[in-house]
Amino acid sequence: MPITVLTSRVTTARQCYGWLKGCTAKLMPQIDKTEEVVRETINEFKEAGLIFDGEAVVIVHGYTANVGATNTMKIEYA
């Protein structure tokens, strides 16, 4: 399955193309409003033909003050 990393850190985006084979990255100015960013990204994927209506999208992210921490996983449908 394709993996897209949404990040505000240039270093993380570079690692996606170097170390994490098969991943792509989308550099975001900020990711404070997670729900908005996810919805916009799903809509962009649909417009690009990467996903279609009704397909499952797995979202993994963190709601914590610890940078790089991940404590949430959910499934949304396009």
C-alpha positions in Angstrom: 0.0 0.0 0.0 1.2 3.5 -0.7 2.4 5.5 2.3 2.5 9.3 2.5 4.1 11.0 5.4 2.7 14.5 6.3 5.4 16.4 8.1 6.5 19.9 8.9 10.1 18.9 9.2 12.4 18.9 6.1 14.6 16.3 7.6 11.7 13.8 8.0 10.6 14.5 4.5 14.1 13.7 3.2 14.3 10.5 5.2 11.1 9.3 3.5 12.8 9.4 0.1 16.1 8.0 1.4 15.7 5.5 4.2 12.0 4.7 4.1 11.6 3.0 0.7 8.2 3.2 -0.9 7.2 6.3 1.1 6.5 9.7 -0.2 6.4 12.9 1.8 4.3 16.0 1.8 5.9 19.0 3.5 3.4 21.0 5.5 3.9 24.5 7.0 2.3 23.3 10.2 0.2 20.4 11.4 -1.6 21.9 14.3 -5.1 21.1 13.0 -4.7 17.3 12.3 -8.3 16.7 11.3 -8.3 19.5 8.7 -4.9 18.4 7.3 -6.1 14.7 7.0 -9.4 15.7 5.3 -7.5 18.0 2.8 -5.0 15.3 2.0 -7.7 12.7 1.4 -9.4 15.1 -1.0 -6.1 15.8 -2.8 -5.6 12.1 -3.2 -9.1 11.6 -4.6 -8.6 14.4 -7.1 -5.2 12.9 -8.2 -6.8 9.5 -8.6 -4.7 7.8 -5.9 -7.8 6.7 -3.9 -11.5 6.4 -4.7 -14.7 7.0 -2.8 -15.3 4.4 -0.1 -11.6 3.3 0.2 -10.1 2.9 3.6 -7.3 5.3 4.6 -5.2 4.4 7.7 -4.0 7.5 9.6 -1.3 7.3 12.3 -0.4 10.4 14.2 0.3 11.7 17.7 -1.5 13.9 20.2 1.3 14.6 22.6 3.8 17.2 23.5 6.6 14.7 22.8 8.0 15.5 19.3 7.8 12.4 17.1 5.5 10.5 19.4 2.6 8.5 17.9 -0.3 7.5 20.0 -3.3 7.5 17.6 -4.3 5.2 14.7 -7.7 5.4 13.0 -9.3 4.4 9.7 -11.3 6.9 7.6 -13.1 6.3 4.4 -12.6 8.5 1.3 
